[in-house]
Amino acid sequence: MKRRIVALVSGRVQGVGYRAFARKHAMELGLAGYAENLPDGRVEVVAEGPEDALEHFLHFLRQGPRLSKVEEVEVQWSDPVGLEGFHVY
């Protein structure tokens, strides 16, 4: 079953390659969506795809790239809206 997540990632997640890291893993898992820096220092990651792939993706988001320090990942689940590709903004 396809689902959608909106994940708000807090910690040292800007300026450390976090969005590129998210895009790499999303594409490997066949997910669509985007990653975007927020003005408050968090990164918003939106992804759509099979629920099991999204669960796996969340595991990566909680780890982050080597230079990051993920403190919290707030996740909201919903129905997909039909995103295509995975973009970094």
C-alpha positions in Angstrom: 0.0 0.0 0.0 1.4 3.4 -1.0 1.6 6.1 1.8 3.0 9.5 2.3 5.2 10.8 5.1 6.1 14.4 6.1 9.2 14.2 8.4 10.5 17.3 10.2 14.1 16.6 11.1 15.8 18.6 13.9 19.4 18.8 15.0 22.6 19.6 13.0 20.9 18.9 9.7 21.7 22.0 7.5 25.0 22.5 5.8 26.0 18.8 6.3 24.7 17.2 3.1 21.5 16.0 4.8 19.2 16.8 1.8 21.5 15.0 -0.7 21.7 12.1 1.7 17.9 11.9 1.9 17.6 12.1 -1.9 20.2 9.3 -2.5 18.3 6.9 -0.2 14.9 7.9 -1.5 15.9 7.2 -5.0 17.5 3.9 -4.0 14.2 2.9 -2.4 12.1 4.1 -5.3 10.4 6.9 -3.4 9.1 10.2 -4.7 9.1 13.6 -2.9 11.5 16.3 -1.8 13.8 17.6 1.0 13.9 21.3 1.9 15.7 23.4 4.5 13.4 25.3 6.8 14.1 28.8 8.2 14.1 27.4 11.7 17.1 25.1 11.0 15.1 21.9 10.5 14.8 19.9 7.3 11.4 18.9 5.9 11.4 15.6 4.0 8.3 14.6 2.1 8.2 11.1 0.6 5.7 8.8 -1.1 5.9 5.1 -1.9 5.3 1.7 -0.4 4.9 1.7 3.4 7.8 -0.8 3.9 10.1 1.4 1.8 9.1 4.5 3.8 9.8 2.7 7.1 13.3 1.8 5.8 13.7 5.4 4.6 12.9 6.7 8.1 15.7 4.5 9.5 18.1 6.4 7.2 16.6 9.8 8.1 17.1 9.1 11.8 20.8 8.3 11.2 21.6 11.1 8.8 25.0 11.6 7.0 28.3 11.4 8.8 28.5 15.1 9.7 25.0 15.5 10.9 23.5 15.1 14.4 19.9 14.1 14.2 18.1 14.9 17.4 14.5 14.3 16.5 12.4 13.2 13.5 8.7 14.1 13.8 6.6 12.0 11.3 3.1 12.4 10.0 1.6 9.7 7.8 -1.1 10.3 5.2 -2.4 9.2 1.8 -0.1 10.0 -1.2 -0.9 12.8 -3.6 1.1 11.5 -6.6 4.5 13.1 -6.4 7.1 12.2 -9.0 10.8 12.2 -8.7 12.8 13.3 -5.6 13.9 16.9 -5.5 16.1 19.0 -3.2 15.1 22.6 -2.6 
